Amino acid sequence: MDYIWGFFKGILNFLGLAKKKGSIIFLGLDDAGKTTLLRRLKDDRMVQMQPTVHAHVEQLTLGQIQITAIDIGGHKNVRKTWRNYFP
């Protein structure tokens, strides 16, 4: 996990995004690993999750960066709502 954290931290510092706030939308097809990645970033745990039924929001702190992460399911019925989360 240190390698992954170092990689993200390096990119964010390079882009001048340290000590900032931002939002990330985890959006993709069914079983793509969106919730698993979010759980890994938040808790540093690898767990098997049930399919995401409703969108949920998590607050992440990566170093000095505050991130609001929105995890949206990928099944066909939810895809109609994707446009509500980004322009």
ROTORZA-431694 format. One line per field, with one value per residue (C-alpha): residue in three letters; y negated, z, x; residue number from 1; chain. Coordinates in steps of 0.25 Angstrom, whole numbers. Layout:
// ROTORZA-431694
res	ALA, ...
yy	Y, ...
zz	Z, ...
xx	X, ...
n	NUM, ...
chain	A, ...
***
This chain:
// ROTORZA-431694
res	MET, ASP, TYR, ILE, TRP, GLY, PHE, PHE, LYS, GLY, ILE, LEU, ASN, PHE, LEU, GLY, LEU, ALA, LYS, LYS, LYS, GLY, SER, ILE, ILE, PHE, LEU, GLY, LEU, ASP, ASP, ALA, GLY, LYS, THR, THR, LEU, LEU, ARG, ARG, LEU, LYS, ASP, ASP, ARG, MET, VAL, GLN, MET, GLN, PRO, THR, VAL, HIS, ALA, HIS, VAL, GLU, GLN, LEU, THR, LEU, GLY, GLN, ILE, GLN, ILE, THR, ALA, ILE, ASP, ILE, GLY, GLY, HIS, LYS, ASN, VAL, ARG, LYS, THR, TRP, ARG, ASN, TYR, PHE, PRO
yy	0, -9, -9, -12, -24, -29, -28, -36, -46, -49, -51, -61, -68, -70, -75, -85, -78, -76, -82, -83, -78, -70, -60, -47, -39, -24, -21, -9, 5, 16, 23, 14, 12, -2, 1, 10, -1, -11, -2, 0, -15, -18, -6, 1, 14, 23, 29, 35, 26, 28, 21, 6, 3, -11, -22, -25, -36, -34, -44, -41, -48, -44, -52, -67, -65, -64, -56, -53, -40, -36, -22, -19, -5, 0, 9, 5, -2, -11, -15, -25, -33, -34, -48, -53, -53, -60, -71
zz	0, 2, -12, -17, -6, -11, -25, -23, -13, -24, -35, -26, -21, -36, -40, -28, -22, -8, 4, -5, -6, -17, -22, -29, -35, -36, -48, -57, -61, -52, -44, -49, -35, -32, -17, -15, -19, -10, 2, -1, -1, 11, 21, 14, 14, 3, 5, -4, -6, -10, -23, -20, -21, -17, -19, -6, -2, 6, 12, 9, 15, 7, 13, 14, 3, 6, -4, -5, -13, -19, -22, -32, -36, -50, -53, -64, -56, -49, -62, -65, -52, -56, -62, -49, -43, -53, -64
xx	0, 12, 15, 1, 0, 14, 10, -3, 4, 15, 4, -4, 8, 13, 0, 0, -12, -6, -14, -27, -41, -47, -57, -55, -67, -65, -73, -72, -79, -83, -72, -61, -55, -60, -65, -53, -43, -50, -50, -35, -32, -41, -38, -26, -34, -37, -51, -61, -73, -87, -91, -94, -109, -109, -99, -91, -82, -69, -59, -44, -32, -20, -8, -13, -23, -38, -46, -61, -62, -76, -77, -88, -93, -91, -103, -112, -123, -114, -107, -118, -115, -100, -102, -108, -94, -85, -87
n	1, 2, 3, 4, 5, 6, 7, 8, 9, 10, 11, 12, 13, 14, 15, 16, 17, 18, 19, 20, 21, 22, 23, 24, 25, 26, 27, 28, 29, 30, 31, 32, 33, 34, 35, 36, 37, 38, 39, 40, 41, 42, 43, 44, 45, 46, 47, 48, 49, 50, 51, 52, 53, 54, 55, 56, 57, 58, 59, 60, 61, 62, 63, 64, 65, 66, 67, 68, 69, 70, 71, 72, 73, 74, 75, 76, 77, 78, 79, 80, 81, 82, 83, 84, 85, 86, 87
chain	A, A, A, A, A, A, A, A, A, A, A, A, A, A, A, A, A, A, A, A, A, A, A, A, A, A, A, A, A, A, A, A, A, A, A, A, A, A, A, A, A, A, A, A, A, A, A, A, A, A, A, A, A, A, A, A, A, A, A, A, A, A, A, A, A, A, A, A, A, A, A, A, A, A, A, A, A, A, A, A, A, A, A, A, A, A, A
***
